Amino acid sequence: MQAWRVHTPGEPIEAMRLEEVPEPVPGEGEVRLKVLAANVNFPDALLARGQYQIRPPLPFTPGVEICGETEDGRRVIANPSLPHGGFAEYVTAPARALLPAPETLDDAEAAALHIGYQTGWFGLHRRARLQSGETLLVHAAAGGVGSAAVQLGKAAGATVIGVVGGKAKARTAEELGCDLVIDRTADDTAQVAARVKEFTGGRGADVVYDPVGGEAYTASAKCVAFEGRIVVVGFASGTVPAPALNHALVKNYAVLGLHWGLYAAKDPAAVLACHTELTRLAAEGAVKPLVTERIPLAGAADAVQRLADGTTAGRLVVVPALDGGGSR
């Protein structure tokens, strides 16, 4: 079969190589899946660079979430067992963690429903306790993670402010349903905060969803409301902020961390319950992954690089069948 592999860490476009390799053999408690679609995530870029918290043995195949097909023909969502990641024709995955792919979504959409939407749901509902009528501020609102949070916020009855980088991404955020879109390339940190304050009548955002860090976090702290909650999801900017806790004290707001993988490890029943809720929302049309590109397997390294460079909107999904079928 064909699979992208990293032999030496580096930028994805240079480190990832498409190779002919044997099909992975399932270990105890694992199943082998045919990859129908593999969603491209920021952790894939970090894996290629050797910067992710998990460092699989070299060589390895990136790709942390897929929609796959079991040997008995079931369509499932899975997190492949590294080092045999999803940018390949076949993977192995833990049998106990397989989730049914929603019938209302195609393969690419189903592959993109998992980590980003689970992270959004746990962040907004379990950590921040977002309430209907509150104001939600989402950074990188046109990206894969941000677009999921926008949809989930709207589904929860929140007023959603989206912060994006550039006019094209602003249009995407508007189409997603953001009530206000702020282009950070046209406004500096202080101006972003001022626009949020103006839009909310001086109150600020009740909940901030931040997968960016850096200047985005600085803006968040300037415009979070009394008893507001800032949910720290990641650091796509490459800069990990150092929150001023005295500021959180005098303004009465909370800084909440979210690492979705801990729920998968410590409370798998909650992950299944979340998937049930996401499947319901997808069936109702309240959420639908924003898949902007379906890419053949041969284009996976370029897709991961473009995501790492911050030039993409929505979700890029690798679909091996676009290469003309498997090579089993």
C-alpha positions as a Markdown table, in Angstrom:
| # | Residue | x | y | z |
|---|---|---|---|---|
| 1 | Met | 0.0 | 0.0 | 0.0 |
| 2 | Gln | 1.0 | 3.7 | -0.2 |
| 3 | Ala | 1.7 | 5.7 | 2.9 |
| 4 | Trp | 3.3 | 9.0 | 3.7 |
| 5 | Arg | 6.2 | 8.6 | 6.2 |
| 6 | Val | 8.5 | 10.8 | 8.1 |
| 7 | His | 12.1 | 9.6 | 8.5 |
| 8 | Thr | 13.6 | 12.8 | 9.8 |
| 9 | Pro | 11.6 | 15.6 | 11.4 |
| 10 | Gly | 11.2 | 18.8 | 9.5 |
| 11 | Glu | 8.7 | 21.0 | 7.6 |
| 12 | Pro | 5.9 | 18.7 | 6.3 |
| 13 | Ile | 6.6 | 19.3 | 2.6 |
| 14 | Glu | 10.2 | 18.2 | 3.1 |
| 15 | Ala | 9.9 | 15.6 | 5.8 |
| 16 | Met | 6.9 | 13.6 | 4.4 |
| 17 | Arg | 7.7 | 11.0 | 1.7 |
| 18 | Leu | 5.1 | 8.9 | -0.2 |
| 19 | Glu | 6.3 | 5.3 | -0.1 |
| 20 | Glu | 5.2 | 1.8 | -0.9 |
| 21 | Val | 5.0 | -0.1 | 2.5 |
| 22 | Pro | 3.4 | -3.2 | 3.9 |
| 23 | Glu | -0.1 | -3.0 | 5.3 |
| 24 | Pro | -0.1 | -2.5 | 9.1 |
| 25 | Val | -0.8 | -5.6 | 11.2 |
| 26 | Pro | -3.4 | -5.0 | 14.0 |
| 27 | Gly | -2.1 | -5.6 | 17.5 |
| 28 | Glu | -4.1 | -6.9 | 20.4 |
| 29 | Gly | -7.4 | -5.0 | 20.7 |
| 30 | Glu | -6.9 | -3.3 | 17.3 |
| 31 | Val | -8.6 | -3.6 | 13.9 |
| 32 | Arg | -7.4 | -2.8 | 10.4 |
| 33 | Leu | -9.3 | -0.1 | 8.5 |
| 34 | Lys | -9.4 | 1.0 | 4.9 |
| 35 | Val | -8.9 | 4.8 | 4.9 |
| 36 | Leu | -11.9 | 6.5 | 3.2 |
| 37 | Ala | -10.8 | 10.0 | 4.2 |
| 38 | Ala | -8.2 | 11.5 | 6.5 |
| 39 | Asn | -8.7 | 15.0 | 8.0 |
| 40 | Val | -5.6 | 17.3 | 8.1 |
| 41 | Asn | -5.0 | 18.7 | 11.5 |
| 42 | Phe | -2.4 | 21.1 | 13.0 |
| 43 | Pro | -1.0 | 18.2 | 15.2 |
| 44 | Asp | 0.0 | 16.5 | 11.9 |
| 45 | Ala | 2.3 | 19.4 | 11.2 |
| 46 | Leu | 3.7 | 19.3 | 14.7 |
| 47 | Leu | 4.2 | 15.5 | 14.4 |
| 48 | Ala | 6.2 | 16.1 | 11.2 |
| 49 | Arg | 8.3 | 18.7 | 12.9 |
| 50 | Gly | 8.9 | 16.6 | 15.9 |
| 51 | Gln | 7.2 | 19.1 | 18.1 |
| 52 | Tyr | 4.1 | 17.2 | 19.2 |
| 53 | Gln | 3.6 | 15.9 | 22.8 |
| 54 | Ile | 3.5 | 12.4 | 21.3 |
| 55 | Arg | 6.6 | 11.4 | 19.4 |
| 56 | Pro | 6.1 | 8.1 | 17.6 |
| 57 | Pro | 9.2 | 6.1 | 16.5 |
| 58 | Leu | 10.7 | 6.9 | 13.2 |
| 59 | Pro | 9.7 | 6.3 | 10.5 |
| 60 | Phe | 6.0 | 7.1 | 11.1 |
| 61 | Thr | 2.9 | 8.1 | 9.1 |
| 62 | Pro | 1.1 | 11.3 | 10.3 |
| 63 | Gly | -2.7 | 11.6 | 10.2 |
| 64 | Val | -4.5 | 11.6 | 13.5 |
| 65 | Glu | -8.2 | 11.2 | 12.5 |
| 66 | Ile | -10.0 | 9.3 | 9.7 |
| 67 | Cys | -13.2 | 8.0 | 8.4 |
| 68 | Gly | -12.5 | 4.4 | 7.6 |
| 69 | Glu | -14.2 | 1.1 | 6.6 |
| 70 | Thr | -14.0 | -2.1 | 8.7 |
| 71 | Glu | -13.4 | -5.5 | 7.1 |
| 72 | Asp | -17.1 | -6.2 | 7.6 |
| 73 | Gly | -18.1 | -3.0 | 5.7 |
| 74 | Arg | -19.0 | -0.6 | 8.6 |
| 75 | Arg | -18.1 | 3.1 | 8.1 |
| 76 | Val | -16.4 | 4.4 | 11.3 |
| 77 | Ile | -14.5 | 7.4 | 12.7 |
| 78 | Ala | -11.2 | 6.5 | 14.3 |
| 79 | Asn | -7.9 | 7.8 | 15.6 |
| 80 | Pro | -5.3 | 5.6 | 14.0 |
| 81 | Ser | -2.7 | 3.9 | 16.1 |
| 82 | Leu | 0.6 | 5.7 | 15.5 |
| 83 | Pro | 3.1 | 5.1 | 14.0 |
| 84 | His | 0.6 | 4.0 | 11.4 |
| 85 | Gly | -1.3 | 7.3 | 10.9 |
| 86 | Gly | -4.1 | 8.2 | 8.5 |
| 87 | Phe | -2.2 | 9.5 | 5.5 |
| 88 | Ala | -2.1 | 6.0 | 4.0 |
| 89 | Glu | -4.4 | 3.5 | 2.4 |
| 90 | Tyr | -4.8 | 1.3 | 5.5 |
| 91 | Val | -4.4 | 1.9 | 9.2 |
| 92 | Thr | -4.9 | 0.2 | 12.5 |
| 93 | Ala | -7.0 | 1.6 | 15.3 |
| 94 | Pro | -8.2 | 0.6 | 18.8 |
| 95 | Ala | -11.4 | -1.4 | 18.4 |
| 96 | Arg | -13.0 | 0.0 | 21.6 |
| 97 | Ala | -12.7 | 3.6 | 20.4 |
| 98 | Leu | -14.4 | 3.3 | 17.0 |
| 99 | Leu | -17.3 | 5.6 | 16.5 |
| 100 | Pro | -20.1 | 5.2 | 13.9 |
| 101 | Ala | -19.8 | 7.7 | 11.1 |
| 102 | Pro | -23.0 | 9.8 | 10.8 |
| 103 | Glu | -25.1 | 8.7 | 7.8 |
| 104 | Thr | -25.9 | 12.4 | 7.0 |
| 105 | Leu | -22.2 | 13.2 | 6.3 |
| 106 | Asp | -20.0 | 12.0 | 3.5 |
| 107 | Asp | -16.6 | 10.4 | 4.2 |
| 108 | Ala | -14.6 | 13.7 | 4.2 |
| 109 | Glu | -17.2 | 15.4 | 6.4 |
| 110 | Ala | -17.3 | 12.5 | 8.8 |
| 111 | Ala | -13.5 | 12.5 | 9.1 |
| 112 | Ala | -13.6 | 16.1 | 10.0 |
| 113 | Leu | -16.4 | 15.8 | 12.6 |
| 114 | His | -14.2 | 14.2 | 15.3 |
| 115 | Ile | -11.3 | 16.0 | 17.0 |
| 116 | Gly | -12.2 | 19.6 | 16.2 |
| 117 | Tyr | -15.9 | 19.2 | 17.1 |
| 118 | Gln | -15.2 | 17.1 | 20.2 |
| 119 | Thr | -12.7 | 19.8 | 21.3 |
| 120 | Gly | -15.2 | 22.5 | 20.6 |
| 121 | Trp | -18.0 | 20.7 | 22.4 |
| 122 | Phe | -16.0 | 19.9 | 25.5 |
| 123 | Gly | -14.5 | 23.4 | 25.5 |
| 124 | Leu | -17.7 | 25.3 | 25.2 |
| 125 | His | -20.0 | 23.0 | 27.3 |
| 126 | Arg | -17.9 | 21.0 | 29.8 |
| 127 | Arg | -15.3 | 23.7 | 30.5 |
| 128 | Ala | -16.9 | 27.1 | 29.8 |
| 129 | Arg | -20.5 | 26.1 | 30.4 |
| 130 | Leu | -21.7 | 28.3 | 27.6 |
| 131 | Gln | -25.3 | 29.5 | 28.0 |
| 132 | Ser | -27.9 | 30.5 | 25.4 |
| 133 | Gly | -27.8 | 34.3 | 25.0 |
| 134 | Glu | -24.1 | 34.7 | 25.9 |
| 135 | Thr | -21.5 | 36.1 | 23.6 |
| 136 | Leu | -18.8 | 33.8 | 22.3 |
| 137 | Leu | -15.6 | 35.1 | 20.8 |
| 138 | Val | -13.8 | 32.6 | 18.5 |
| 139 | His | -10.3 | 33.2 | 17.2 |
| 140 | Ala | -9.3 | 31.7 | 13.8 |
| 141 | Ala | -13.0 | 31.4 | 13.2 |
| 142 | Ala | -12.6 | 30.4 | 9.5 |
| 143 | Gly | -10.2 | 27.5 | 10.3 |
| 144 | Gly | -11.0 | 23.9 | 10.9 |
| 145 | Val | -11.1 | 24.2 | 14.7 |
| 146 | Gly | -12.6 | 27.7 | 14.8 |
| 147 | Ser | -15.4 | 26.9 | 12.3 |
| 148 | Ala | -16.5 | 24.0 | 14.5 |
| 149 | Ala | -16.6 | 26.3 | 17.5 |
| 150 | Val | -18.6 | 28.9 | 15.6 |
| 151 | Gln | -21.2 | 26.3 | 14.5 |
| 152 | Leu | -21.4 | 24.8 | 18.0 |
| 153 | Gly | -21.8 | 28.2 | 19.5 |
| 154 | Lys | -24.6 | 29.1 | 17.2 |
| 155 | Ala | -26.3 | 25.8 | 17.9 |
| 156 | Ala | -26.1 | 26.6 | 21.6 |
| 157 | Gly | -27.9 | 29.9 | 21.1 |
| 158 | Ala | -24.9 | 32.2 | 21.6 |
| 159 | Thr | -24.1 | 35.4 | 19.8 |
| 160 | Val | -20.8 | 34.6 | 18.0 |
| 161 | Ile | -17.9 | 37.0 | 17.2 |
| 162 | Gly | -15.3 | 35.6 | 14.8 |
| 163 | Val | -11.7 | 36.9 | 14.5 |
| 164 | Val | -10.0 | 36.0 | 11.3 |
| 165 | Gly | -6.9 | 36.9 | 9.2 |
| 166 | Gly | -7.8 | 38.3 | 5.8 |
| 167 | Lys | -10.7 | 39.2 | 3.7 |
| 168 | Ala | -11.3 | 35.8 | 2.2 |
| 169 | Lys | -11.4 | 34.2 | 5.7 |
| 170 | Ala | -13.8 | 37.0 | 6.8 |
| 171 | Arg | -16.2 | 36.0 | 4.0 |
| 172 | Thr | -16.0 | 32.4 | 5.2 |
| 173 | Ala | -16.7 | 33.4 | 8.8 |
| 174 | Glu | -19.7 | 35.4 | 7.7 |
| 175 | Glu | -21.0 | 32.4 | 5.7 |
| 176 | Leu | -20.7 | 30.3 | 8.9 |
| 177 | Gly | -23.1 | 32.7 | 10.6 |
| 178 | Cys | -20.9 | 34.9 | 12.8 |
| 179 | Asp | -22.8 | 37.8 | 14.1 |
| 180 | Leu | -19.7 | 40.0 | 13.9 |
| 181 | Val | -16.5 | 39.3 | 12.0 |
| 182 | Ile | -13.2 | 41.1 | 12.9 |
| 183 | Asp | -10.2 | 41.0 | 10.5 |
| 184 | Arg | -7.1 | 41.0 | 12.7 |
| 185 | Thr | -5.0 | 42.0 | 9.7 |
| 186 | Ala | -6.8 | 45.3 | 9.6 |
| 187 | Asp | -7.0 | 45.9 | 13.4 |
| 188 | Asp | -4.3 | 45.6 | 16.0 |
| 189 | Thr | -4.8 | 43.9 | 19.4 |
| 190 | Ala | -6.2 | 47.0 | 21.1 |
| 191 | Gln | -8.6 | 47.6 | 18.2 |
| 192 | Val | -9.8 | 44.0 | 18.2 |
| 193 | Ala | -10.6 | 44.3 | 21.9 |
| 194 | Ala | -12.3 | 47.7 | 21.4 |
| 195 | Arg | -14.6 | 46.3 | 18.6 |
| 196 | Val | -15.6 | 43.4 | 20.9 |
| 197 | Lys | -16.4 | 45.9 | 23.7 |
| 198 | Glu | -18.3 | 48.2 | 21.3 |
| 199 | Phe | -20.4 | 45.3 | 19.9 |
| 200 | Thr | -21.3 | 44.0 | 23.4 |
| 201 | Gly | -22.2 | 47.4 | 24.8 |
| 202 | Gly | -19.0 | 47.5 | 26.9 |
| 203 | Arg | -19.6 | 44.1 | 28.6 |
| 204 | Gly | -17.1 | 42.0 | 26.5 |
| 205 | Ala | -17.2 | 38.4 | 25.6 |
| 206 | Asp | -18.6 | 35.9 | 28.1 |
| 207 | Val | -16.6 | 33.0 | 26.5 |
| 208 | Val | -13.5 | 33.2 | 24.4 |
| 209 | Tyr | -12.3 | 30.2 | 22.4 |
| 210 | Asp | -8.6 | 30.5 | 21.6 |
| 211 | Pro | -6.7 | 27.9 | 19.5 |
| 212 | Val | -4.2 | 30.6 | 18.5 |
| 213 | Gly | -2.4 | 32.0 | 21.6 |
| 214 | Gly | 0.1 | 34.8 | 21.3 |
| 215 | Glu | -1.6 | 38.2 | 20.4 |
| 216 | Ala | -5.0 | 36.5 | 20.2 |
| 217 | Tyr | -4.8 | 35.7 | 24.0 |
| 218 | Thr | -3.7 | 39.3 | 24.7 |
| 219 | Ala | -6.8 | 40.6 | 22.9 |
| 220 | Ser | -8.9 | 38.1 | 24.8 |
| 221 | Ala | -7.8 | 39.2 | 28.2 |
| 222 | Lys | -8.6 | 42.8 | 27.2 |
| 223 | Cys | -12.2 | 42.1 | 26.2 |
| 224 | Val | -13.4 | 39.2 | 28.3 |
| 225 | Ala | -16.5 | 40.0 | 30.4 |
| 226 | Phe | -17.0 | 40.0 | 34.1 |
| 227 | Glu | -17.1 | 36.3 | 35.1 |
| 228 | Gly | -16.0 | 35.4 | 31.6 |
| 229 | Arg | -14.1 | 32.3 | 30.6 |
| 230 | Ile | -11.2 | 32.1 | 28.3 |
| 231 | Val | -10.8 | 28.5 | 26.9 |
| 232 | Val | -7.2 | 27.8 | 25.9 |
| 233 | Val | -7.3 | 25.2 | 23.1 |
| 234 | Gly | -3.9 | 25.5 | 21.4 |
| 235 | Phe | -1.1 | 27.7 | 20.2 |
| 236 | Ala | -1.3 | 27.8 | 16.4 |
| 237 | Ser | 0.6 | 31.2 | 16.4 |
| 238 | Gly | 3.6 | 29.4 | 17.8 |
| 239 | Thr | 3.6 | 31.6 | 20.9 |
| 240 | Val | 2.5 | 30.3 | 24.3 |
| 241 | Pro | 1.1 | 33.2 | 26.3 |
| 242 | Ala | 2.0 | 33.8 | 30.0 |
| 243 | Pro | -1.3 | 34.9 | 31.6 |
| 244 | Ala | -1.1 | 37.6 | 34.1 |
| 245 | Leu | -3.0 | 36.0 | 37.0 |
| 246 | Asn | -3.3 | 39.3 | 38.8 |
| 247 | His | -5.3 | 40.6 | 35.8 |
| 248 | Ala | -7.6 | 37.5 | 36.0 |
| 249 | Leu | -8.1 | 38.3 | 39.7 |
| 250 | Val | -9.0 | 41.9 | 39.4 |
| 251 | Lys | -11.4 | 41.3 | 36.4 |
| 252 | Asn | -13.0 | 38.2 | 37.8 |
| 253 | Tyr | -12.5 | 35.9 | 34.8 |
| 254 | Ala | -11.3 | 32.3 | 34.4 |
| 255 | Val | -8.6 | 30.8 | 32.2 |
| 256 | Leu | -9.5 | 27.2 | 31.3 |
| 257 | Gly | -7.2 | 24.7 | 29.7 |
| 258 | Leu | -8.6 | 22.0 | 27.4 |
| 259 | His | -6.7 | 18.9 | 26.2 |
| 260 | Trp | -9.4 | 16.7 | 24.5 |
| 261 | Gly | -7.1 | 13.7 | 24.5 |
| 262 | Leu | -7.4 | 13.5 | 28.3 |
| 263 | Tyr | -11.2 | 12.8 | 28.0 |
| 264 | Ala | -10.4 | 10.0 | 25.6 |
| 265 | Ala | -8.0 | 8.5 | 28.1 |
| 266 | Lys | -9.9 | 9.3 | 31.4 |
| 267 | Asp | -13.5 | 9.4 | 30.5 |
| 268 | Pro | -14.2 | 7.6 | 27.2 |
| 269 | Ala | -17.9 | 7.4 | 28.0 |
| 270 | Ala | -18.1 | 11.2 | 27.8 |
| 271 | Val | -16.5 | 11.0 | 24.3 |
| 272 | Leu | -19.1 | 8.6 | 23.2 |
| 273 | Ala | -21.9 | 10.8 | 24.6 |
| 274 | Cys | -20.4 | 13.8 | 22.9 |
| 275 | His | -20.3 | 11.9 | 19.6 |
| 276 | Thr | -24.0 | 11.0 | 20.0 |
| 277 | Glu | -24.8 | 14.7 | 20.5 |
| 278 | Leu | -22.7 | 15.7 | 17.5 |
| 279 | Thr | -24.4 | 13.1 | 15.3 |
| 280 | Arg | -27.8 | 14.5 | 16.4 |
| 281 | Leu | -26.7 | 18.1 | 15.6 |
| 282 | Ala | -25.3 | 16.9 | 12.2 |
| 283 | Ala | -28.6 | 15.1 | 11.4 |
| 284 | Glu | -30.5 | 18.3 | 12.2 |
| 285 | Gly | -28.2 | 20.4 | 10.0 |
| 286 | Ala | -27.0 | 22.5 | 13.0 |
| 287 | Val | -23.4 | 21.5 | 12.4 |
| 288 | Lys | -21.6 | 20.4 | 9.2 |
| 289 | Pro | -17.9 | 20.3 | 8.8 |
| 290 | Leu | -16.6 | 23.0 | 6.4 |
| 291 | Val | -14.6 | 20.8 | 4.0 |
| 292 | Thr | -13.1 | 23.3 | 1.6 |
| 293 | Glu | -10.8 | 20.8 | -0.3 |
| 294 | Arg | -10.9 | 17.1 | -0.9 |
| 295 | Ile | -7.3 | 16.1 | -1.8 |
| 296 | Pro | -5.8 | 12.9 | -3.3 |
| 297 | Leu | -3.4 | 11.0 | -1.2 |
| 298 | Ala | -0.5 | 12.3 | -3.4 |
| 299 | Gly | -1.3 | 15.8 | -2.2 |
| 300 | Ala | -1.2 | 15.1 | 1.6 |
| 301 | Ala | 2.2 | 16.7 | 2.3 |
| 302 | Asp | 1.4 | 19.9 | 0.5 |
| 303 | Ala | -2.0 | 20.1 | 2.4 |
| 304 | Val | -0.3 | 19.6 | 5.8 |
| 305 | Gln | 2.3 | 22.3 | 4.9 |
| 306 | Arg | -0.4 | 24.8 | 3.8 |
| 307 | Leu | -2.3 | 24.2 | 7.0 |
| 308 | Ala | 0.9 | 24.8 | 9.0 |
| 309 | Asp | 1.5 | 28.0 | 7.1 |
| 310 | Gly | -1.9 | 29.3 | 8.0 |
| 311 | Thr | -3.0 | 29.8 | 4.4 |
| 312 | Thr | -6.1 | 27.6 | 4.5 |
| 313 | Ala | -9.7 | 28.0 | 5.5 |
| 314 | Gly | -12.0 | 25.3 | 6.7 |
| 315 | Arg | -10.9 | 21.6 | 6.5 |
| 316 | Leu | -8.6 | 20.0 | 4.0 |
| 317 | Val | -9.3 | 16.3 | 3.8 |
| 318 | Val | -7.2 | 13.6 | 2.1 |
| 319 | Val | -9.3 | 11.1 | 0.1 |
| 320 | Pro | -7.2 | 8.2 | -1.1 |
| 321 | Ala | -9.8 | 7.1 | -3.7 |
| 322 | Leu | -9.2 | 10.3 | -5.6 |
| 323 | Asp | -5.8 | 8.8 | -6.6 |
| 324 | Gly | -7.7 | 6.1 | -8.5 |
| 325 | Gly | -8.3 | 3.5 | -5.8 |
| 326 | Gly | -6.2 | 1.4 | -3.4 |
| 327 | Ser | -3.1 | -0.6 | -4.2 |
| 328 | Arg | -3.8 | -3.5 | -1.9 |
